[in-house]
Amino acid sequence: MRLPMESINLFQGDAPAQGQVRTYRTEFPLGGEGFHGLRMVLHNNWTTGTGTAAPVLRGGFGIVHNVLIRTSKNEEIISIPGKGLYYLNWILQKAQPVHDEIAVATAVYDAVIDIPFSHDLIARLEDLALDSGRYSMVEMQVTLGTEADLFGTPGTVTNLNATTIDLSLMRNKGCMEKTGKPLALPFVKSLPPRRLTQGFVEIESAEDLTLYGFILVCHSMDAVTGHVPCPGVPFTGCPTDYLDDITFRDNITRYCDNLQLDWFRQERRKYADTDHPDVVLAVAPGTTPDDTLRGVYPYKFIQEKSVFNGYWTGQKSLIRLEWNPVALPGSTEDPQIDTILFGMRKMRA
């Protein structure tokens, strides 16, 4: 049911402790409205000291190590780091998320992280709204990192970062009408990083899970100005086009069959103004970084704006995302692959 969208502020200036998990539960008003998404704004209040290393590109997203959202029915609908949401929102919204690049100067550096429930891939937005009237609790856990996520080596103890969070909720009253009830639950999840040489990642097969698409992000683990390689840590390193011949298949059909790098370069051209593999990846700290979608490989199963256009994972004995590497440029490194999955799950009784 189409009703006006409401955007309400849940809180401002909350200051979670760094390196810990902050849980928000009572902040969500469960009045029966349909939740369409959350907007989290991080303010990193950086005070520079001596011996500070170069800032980390997009560190305002990287300091959020994970966002987990679940309900009183033990439905886990979101589980992904802030940098993963950066890439997902770029693809869903067709625009780079707003953020201030960290610089070596005392200032406040902001990053805006949308947490999408419904989105424009579906024609009927309320299909994936979260019906707050079904629950006695909606909980969000934010795992916050430390200064090292903003600067590779923070320097002396005189350096200080205090992060505060603002949170707002997008909702409407459509769920209060029978015709406005959602069809399913939103689903967003990132998988543990894989090494390039492993060549594949296995995907969950479940009766209640339908995928709308996937995003692979390939990171070089070589040290490059503005990027910090941390093997095993999601979405760290330098995004690089090292993947080729990408296949998504199950035991029955090959849905994405040996698609090569240029196929994905054209696909991601829809979302970024430029896509040039020869641009310098990073320049001097504090200047304009590379803002292409280099190293990002998006694929959408859903093309007709219907929830039934997704890929149903049920009754499959095998589901895999497979890749082959391009020729590495004389490096002995083993790049890292991150996988983002998004779609829907059935609601629990």
Protein Blocks (a to p, Z undefined) as FASTA:
>chain_A
ZZddddddfbghiacdehiacddfklpccehpacfbdcddddddddddehiacddehklm
mmmmbdcdddfkopafbdcdfklmmmmmmmmnopacdddddddddddddddddddfbdck
bfblmlmpccfklpcbdcdddddddfklmpmbgbjakbccdddddddddddfklmpmklp
cfbdcdddddddddfklopacddddfkbccfbdcdddddfbdcehiacdehiahiajddd
fbghiacddfkbcfbghiafklmmmmmmmmpmbdcfkbcfbdcehiacdfbfehiacddf
blnlpaklpccfehiabdcddddddddehiabdcdddddddddddddZZ
